[in-house]
Amino acid sequence: MTPNPPSLLGESPAFLSALAHVSRVAPLERPVLVIGERGTGKELIAARLHYLSQRWERPFVKVNCAALPESLLDSELFGHEAGAFTGATRRQIGRIEQADGGTLFLDEIATASPAVQEKLLRAVEYGEIERVGGRTATVDVRVVGATNADLPALAAAGRFRADLLDRLAFDVVTLPPLRARPADIPPLAEHFALGMVRELERPLFHGFTAAALDRLRGHDWPGNVRELRNAVERSVAAADPDEPLDRIVLDPFDSPWRPTAMPMARALAAPVPDRPAAPVDAAIPAPAAQDGSILDRVRDFEAALLREALERHRFNQRQTADALGLGYHQLRGMLKKHGLIPSPQDFQPKLTRNSAP
C-alpha cells in the first residue's frame, strides 16, 4: 500500500505553484534543493518528494547538518569502522548507507564543513562513500538538501563548494513565506486549532472571532507556518473552551513584569553620574571591515562593548563587572582575551596645557 505524502494545507497561487513544482520533480532520479525561510515546511516538502517518487517504499532518512559538529557529522553521515577513533568499539553504518535505495534529506546543508561537502560531492557524483577508518562502500541514494541560506552567494564567496552546488541544484524548489500567501492563514489556523482542541480533549472548537482573524492576518509571521502553529496552539490552550477564540497570544514573553533590558544592555545605556554619555556611534564603533568573518566581527564588537563599559565606570573593574552581569574573574578573563587590562595611565587625570603640575 502506498503511503500518503504529508498533508500540506493551502490554496494560494504561490503555494499551489510550489506544490505543482514538487509533483513535477518528484519522479526524477536527481538531487533537489528546497529553499525557504525558517518555518516554511522544507522537511514536509522533502518527504513529499520522497513519497511521490519511485523510492517511496525505501527509507527516508533525515539529518540536520547544523545539529552536529564536523567530526560527529562526518561519522553520522558516512559511518565508521571499529577502532577508527577513541570509543569506536564497533562498526557504525552511517545515515547515507541507511538511506540506500531511498532518499537522504540533509537539512541546513549550508552549515556542512568543507571536508563534509567534499565527501558529499563524491557520494552524489559517484555513489561512493568512505567510512571513517577507511572502508569504502557503494550506495544508491537520492539527496534532497534544504536551507534558508543563499547558496549561490555562499559559493561565490568560497564558503560552499560550487561543484557540489552544481550537482545538488539539478532542480530547486523555492517555498513562499506565509506573508506571501495570506489567504492560507485562516485555514491553517483552523487546522492547528482543531488539533490542539483534540489534544486537550475538548468537545469542540467554537472558532475565531473576527478580531482574532484580523490579528492573524495582520501579523507578518517571520517564523512562518511554524510560528503560526505555535501562536494558535498557545492561544487555544489559554482560551475559554466555551467561547470563540478572541485573544491571539503572539508573544509569550509579553508581560508587564518582563525585564526591559539585560544587565549588559542596561550598563551600556545608563550614563555614569556627572559624566555625559558618549554618543552611541562614538561609543560602539562599527567594525572596520564589513566583509570579515562573522567570528572576527563578533569579537571586535564584544571588545568595543567592554571598552565602552570600562570607560563609563572609570575603569573600576568591579563596578563594570556588576553592571555587565558578570563575575569579577569572568570580566578579567574577557579583558585579557581582548587585551583590555587597563594600564596605570588610564587612572591618571589628563593634564591640559594650563593645568598645574
N, C-alpha and C positions, 0 to 999 in steps of 0.2 A: 504493500500500500504506500503510495506516495505521500510523504508528509506535506502539510500545507506550509507555504512560505510565511514568514512573520507578517502579521497584520500591520498595515501602515495606513493610518487614517488621514484623509484629506481629499478635497475636491478642487483646490485652486489650480489654475492653469500651470503655474510654475512647478507645483508638486506633481501633478499628473504627467507633466513633461519629463520630470526626473524618473518617475516610475516606468514610463514608456522606454526611456533610455536603458534602464536596468533590464527590462524584458528583452530588448534587442541584443544586449551584450552578454547576457547570462549563458546562452548556449555555446558561446565561443570558448575554445580551449586556450585562452590567453589571459595574461595578468590584467588586472584592473586597479585603478586608483580611485578611491572615494574621497572627495574633498568636501569639507563643510565646517562651519563653525561648531564649537562645542555644543553638545546637546541637540544636534540636528538629526541624530539617528543613524550615524555611519555604520555602527555594528549591525543594526537591523537590515540595512541595505546590503551589507556583505553577506549576511545569512540568506537574504533573498536571492542574491546572485548564485549562491551555492545550491539552494533548493530548487531553483529553476533551471539548473544545469544538468548534464548527464551524470554528474558526480553526486547526485542527491542521496544515493544510498551509502556513500563512503563518508569518512569522518569530516567534520567541520571543526577545525582546531583553531583556537583563538590565543593570541599572545599580545600583551600590552608591552611594547618596547620601552615605554617610559617608566615602567614599574620596577625594572631590574637594572643594577649596574652592569657595565660592559662584560665583565668576566662571567657573571651569572647568566646574562642574556645569551652569551655565546654557548654556554653549556646547555641552557634551556632549549635553545633552538636546534643545536646540532648534536647534542648528546655528548657523552664522554666514555672513555674506556676505563676499566678498573685500574687504579693506580695513577691516573692522569694527573692528579693533584692531591694534596692532603685531604683526607676524608672521602675520597672517591674509592670506596671499597668494592664497588661492582659496576658493571656497565650500565649506563643510562641511555635509553632511547630518547632522542630529542623530539621536540614538537613537530619538526619537519617530517621526520620519519613516521611519527604517529599519524600525520595527515596524508600518508602515501595513498594515492588514488583519489584523494579528496581535495579539500580546499584549506589553505592556511591563511588566516586573517591576521595581518600584522597591524595592530592599532598603534597610533603615534609613531609611525615608521620614520618620521623626520628626526627622531631622537636617537636612532641607532648610531653607534660609533662607526668611524671609517672602516675599522677592521671587520666588524659585523657586516657592514654594507658590502665589503669585498666578497665575503663568503656567501652572502645572499645572492650577489650577482652570479656567482658560479652555479648556485642551486637553480636560479631562474633560467640561466642561459643553457646549462648542460645537464641539469637534473642530477648534479653530483654534490654531495656534502662530505665534509671531513669531521669526524668526531674529534673532540678534544682528546689528544693522546694518539692521533694518527690514523685511525681506521676510516677508510673511505667507503661510502655507500651510495647507491643509486636510488633516486626517488622520482615519483611522478606526482607532482603537486601543482595545483593552480594557486597562485599567490594573489591575494586581494589586500592591498595596502590602504591605510586611511590616515589622514592627517588634517589639521586645521592650519598648517603652515603653507607658505608659498614656496613649494619645492623648486620651481624654475629659478626663483631668486636665490634660494639656498645653493642650488647647483652653480649658478653664475658666480656666487661668492666663494665657491670651493668648499662649502660646508655640507654638500650632499653629492654623491658620485653622479656625474652626468650620465655615465653609461648605464648605471642602474636605473636612473630615472627614465632613460630611453626605453629600457626593457619593460619597466612597470607600467609606463604610460601608453600601452597599446590602446587603451581607452580610458577616459577619465569621466567619472560621474560626479557632477557638482550639485550638492544639495542646497536648496534655497533656505535661508533663515526664516524663522517664524514670522518676523516682521514683514516679509515679502509675501506671506500667504495669510492675511488677516481673516479671511473668510473661514479658515480652518480652525480658528481659535475656539469658537463656541462648541463645535462637535468634539474636538479634542478634550476640552474642559469637561464636557458632559461624560465622556468616556472615562476619564480619570476619576470624576466624582462618583460615578456608579461603582467603579472598582473599589474605592475607599469605603463606600457605604456597605458593600458586601463584606469587606474585611472587618468592619465594625459590627457586622451582623445586625444592621438596622433594617427595618421592614421596607423602607422606600426612600427615595430621594425626591424632595419637593422642588427641585430645580433652582435656577439662579434668578435673582431679581434683575430688573432692567439696569439698576445702578451697578450691580456686580458685573454684569456682562459688559457694560461700558468701561468699567475699571479694567477688565481683562483685555478688551480691545485697545484701550489707550496705553497700555504698558508696552515698552519696546522689546522686552524679553531678550536681554543679552545672553541668557543661558538657554534660549530657545525652548524646545519641547520638554527637555528635562526640567528646566526651571518652571515651566507651566505646570507640569505634573506635580512638582513639589508644592507649589503655591496652592493648587486646587486641593490636594490631599490634606495639607495642614489646615486649610480653611474649612473643609468638611469636618475634620476632626474637632475643630473648635466651635462649630456652629450648633445652634439649637436643632436637634434632629426633627422637630415637629414644624419647622418653618422653612420657607425658601431661603437659600443661602444669600445673604446680603453683604457680608463683610469678607473681602478678599485680603488675606494676610500675605502681602508680597514680601515684606521684610520681617523675618522672625526676630531680628535684633531691635526692632522698633519698640522703645520703652522710654518713659520719662526718666528712668534711672540709668539709662545707658551712659557709660563713660563717654565724654565728648572727645577725649584725646588720650592717647597712651603717654606714659611718662616722658619718653624722649621728645614727642611732639610738643608736649607742654613746656619742656625745658627750652626748646628752641624758640617757642612762640613768646615766652614771657621774658621781658627785659629785666635786667638787674636794676634795683633801685638806684637812683642818682646817676644812671648812665643810660643815655638814649639807645634804643635798639637800632642796630645797623639795618639798612635796607636788606630785604631778602636776597636780592640779586647780588649784593656785595657779600652777604654772609655765607651763602652757599653757591660758590661758583660752579658753572656748568663745566662738565669735562671738556678738555681742550679738543679732543678728537672724538667726534661722534661716531666714527667708524671703527673704534677699538672693540675688543672683545667685551662681552657683557660682564665677565668677571672683573676685568680691569676697570670698567666704568662703575660697577658697584663698589669696588674697593676705593676708587677715588671719591665717590660720593660719601661713603662711610667716613673717610678721613676728613672730608670737609665738614661733616656734621660734628665730629668730635672736636675739631679745631675751633669751630664757632662756639660750641658749648663751653669749652675751656675759657675762651676769651670772655664770654658772658659772665662766668663765675670767677674771673680774675685769677685763673689758673689754680684755684683751690680744688684739688682733685677729689676730696671727699664730698664737697658740695656738688661738684659736677657729676660724680657717680650717683649720688642720691637723686639728683634732678633727672638723670637719664634712666633711672630704674635699674642701675647696675650695682653690683658689689664693688668695693674698692679695688680688690685684686682683679676682678674682671676688667674694670676700666684700665688699670695699669697694663694688663696684658694687651688690650686693644691699642693703647697708646704706644706701647713698644712695637707692636706689629706695624704700625704706620709711621714710626719714627717721630712721635709727637711728645716724648717726655720733655717737659719744659726745662729750659736752661735757667740758671740763676738770673741772667739778664732780663728774663721775662717778668721778674718780680720787682725790678727797679723802676722807679718813676723816670719817665722820659724827660730829659732836660732840654729846654729851649735855649736860644742864644742869650736871652735876657735873664735866665734862671740863675739864682745864686749858686755857687759851688757847694 
